Amino acid sequence: MTSTEQSAPAGFVRVCALSELEDATPHRVEIDGVPVSVVRTEGEVFAINDICSHANVSLSEGEVEDCQIECWLHGSSFDLRSGKPSGLPATRPVPVYPVKIVGDDVLVSVTQES
């Protein structure tokens, strides 16, 4: 067990280093079979389910602006804080997950939704 795993809060998994995240550039990871898009923007780090609720496509291939991630296929945007869509064609939110920063480690829990 690494020191990061020992210091990670229960239910949280290290997904990357904070220094690896480029601002407003989604980073796709998989945690226990769950696809997650990790995004650093506006001085914060967010984790959102990587699959659009309207079409089964990866949100991490879309663009990030104003704390929203846009689905590249049909243009629906989702709030990185709440997962709620901000426009059609998506009408259902996508799950968002809690993030903790420990040193340079980005930790995400998919067992708890924010």
C-alpha positions in Angstrom: 0.0 0.0 0.0 1.4 3.4 -0.9 1.5 6.4 1.5 -1.2 8.1 -0.6 -3.5 5.0 -0.2 -2.8 5.0 3.5 -3.6 8.7 3.8 -6.7 8.8 1.5 -10.0 9.3 3.3 -12.3 6.2 3.3 -14.0 5.8 0.0 -11.6 8.1 -1.9 -9.2 7.0 -4.6 -6.2 8.8 -6.0 -7.0 9.6 -9.7 -4.1 11.9 -10.7 -1.7 14.6 -9.5 -3.1 18.1 -9.3 -0.1 19.2 -11.4 -1.2 16.9 -14.2 -4.5 18.8 -14.6 -4.5 21.5 -17.2 -7.0 24.3 -16.6 -10.4 23.8 -18.3 -9.2 20.5 -19.9 -11.2 17.4 -18.9 -9.2 14.4 -17.7 -10.9 11.0 -18.1 -10.3 8.4 -15.5 -12.1 5.2 -14.5 -12.8 4.3 -10.8 -14.2 0.9 -10.0 -15.7 0.7 -13.5 -17.2 4.2 -13.3 -16.1 6.6 -16.0 -15.3 10.0 -14.5 -14.2 13.3 -16.0 -12.0 15.3 -13.6 -11.8 19.0 -14.4 -9.7 21.9 -12.9 -11.4 25.2 -13.6 -11.9 28.5 -11.8 -9.4 27.5 -9.1 -11.3 24.3 -8.1 -11.3 20.6 -9.1 -14.6 18.9 -10.0 -15.5 15.2 -10.8 -18.5 14.4 -12.9 -19.7 11.2 -14.5 -18.2 11.1 -17.9 -21.3 9.9 -19.8 -23.8 12.4 -21.1 -27.3 11.7 -19.9 -28.8 12.4 -23.3 -26.5 10.3 -25.5 -24.0 7.7 -24.5 -20.9 9.7 -25.3 -17.9 10.9 -23.3 -18.2 14.3 -21.7 -14.4 14.5 -21.3 -14.2 15.0 -25.1 -16.1 18.3 -24.8 -15.1 21.8 -23.8 -15.2 23.5 -20.4 -16.3 27.1 -19.9 -17.9 29.0 -17.0 -17.9 25.9 -14.7 -19.8 23.9 -17.4 -18.8 20.9 -19.5 -20.3 20.7 -22.9 -21.2 17.4 -24.6 -19.5 17.5 -28.0 -22.2 15.6 -29.8 -25.4 17.6 -29.3 -24.2 20.6 -27.3 -25.9 20.0 -23.9 -23.9 21.6 -21.1 -23.7 20.3 -17.5 -22.9 22.2 -14.4 -19.7 20.8 -12.9 -20.9 21.6 -9.4 -24.4 20.0 -9.6 -24.4 17.8 -12.8 -27.6 19.6 -13.9 -28.0 20.2 -17.6 -28.3 23.9 -18.6 -30.0 23.3 -21.9 -31.6 20.8 -24.3 -31.4 18.2 -25.5 -30.3 16.8 -22.2 -33.0 16.9 -19.4 -31.5 14.6 -16.8 -28.5 15.5 -14.6 -25.3 13.4 -14.4 -23.8 12.4 -11.1 -21.1 14.5 -9.6 -18.6 13.2 -7.1 -16.7 14.7 -4.1 -13.1 15.6 -4.6 -10.4 16.0 -2.0 -6.9 17.4 -2.6 -4.2 16.0 -0.4 -0.8 17.6 -1.2 -0.6 17.1 -5.0 -3.0 14.2 -5.1 -6.5 14.5 -6.5 -8.8 12.0 -4.7 -12.3 11.2 -5.9 -15.1 9.1 -4.3 -17.6 7.4 -6.6 -19.3 5.8 -3.6 -20.8 9.1 -2.5 -22.5 11.6 -4.8 -22.2 15.3 -4.0 
